[in-house]
Amino acid sequence: MLSYRHSFHAGNHADVLKHIVLMLIIESLQQKEKGFYYLDTHAGAGLYRLFSQEAEKTAEYAEGIGRLWQRDDLPTEVDRYVKLIRKLNYGGKELRYYAGSPLLAANLLRPQDRALMMELHPSDFPLLRNNFKAFDNVTVKIGDDFQQVKATLPPKERRGLVLIDPPYELKEDYDLVVKAIEEGYKRFATGGYAIWYPVVLRQQTKRMIKGLEATGIRKILQIELAVRPDSDQRGMTASGMIVINPPWTLEKQMKSILPYLSTALALQGTGSWSVNWITPE
């Protein structure tokens, strides 16, 4: 099973997809002046050094953010994402740091927005806490990540986004995602939910999607980017984002961006993408 410690994978093709989708949803929420609540269930450390021993061991960022870093033909939305990462690198030409989902989101928040970042791993939590000392509207907690979906919803703002991106180290994670969505949706049916998933064994992804279909929840959009065809060999060939109550612009935006990303991030001719409704409105 995939053991997804993020320090080994920061900035890879899956991060590029996840973080562009995350950015676009947050931008959509900010179309209204009223603040919103953001919950990141599996926050990780928040910031990753790409010259660390873990990152250099796999160098996955070289085939993710690294392939976009110096390009001058980026689509508008991809360019905004790269600029967010460039800001973390002090505007410099050298790519040395990469933001995890919580830091990317926190840098987009306005004063009226607030966030809760959860992390269970004892090595990552102190790093996460340290990385968010300067953010007044961000709370960082250690604890059972999935439980916070049930515990903190609905938010007082009545507007929000929940990002669920477990490491999928255990097969049960796929079922826990569905359970967390069911629990959250009961309490906060108008909220946005974004689920990141890896494609390692396709049948596990299919099982999770069937579980989501069985909930009866409507408006579930699936976005997927593959850099290689499905395989029963070890390793992640693709990743996706499942978005419940997506912004009305998201489907069109991703259909516009993904042809570019599948060419830019995949080995020649092996990339593919899809945008499908698991359940329409």
KALIN-V320996 format. One record per run of one state. SS is the DSSP state (alpha for helix, beta for strand, coil for the rest). FROM is the first residue (numbers start at 1). TO is the last residue. If there is no record, write none. Layout:
# KALIN-V320996
((SS;FROM;TO) (SS;FROM;TO))
This chain:
# KALIN-V320996
((coil;1;5) (alpha;6;9) (coil;10;12) (alpha;13;29) (coil;30;36) (beta;37;40) (coil;41;46) (beta;47;49) (coil;50;52) (alpha;53;58) (coil;59;59) (alpha;60;63) (coil;64;64) (alpha;65;68) (coil;69;75) (alpha;76;88) (coil;89;96) (beta;97;99) (coil;100;100) (alpha;101;108) (coil;109;113) (beta;114;119) (coil;120;121) (alpha;122;131) (coil;132;137) (beta;138;142) (coil;143;146) (alpha;147;152) (coil;153;159) (beta;160;164) (coil;165;171) (alpha;172;187) (coil;188;191) (beta;192;199) (coil;200;201) (alpha;202;214) (coil;215;219) (beta;220;226) (coil;227;237) (beta;238;244) (coil;245;249) (alpha;250;265) (coil;266;271) (beta;272;279) (coil;280;281))
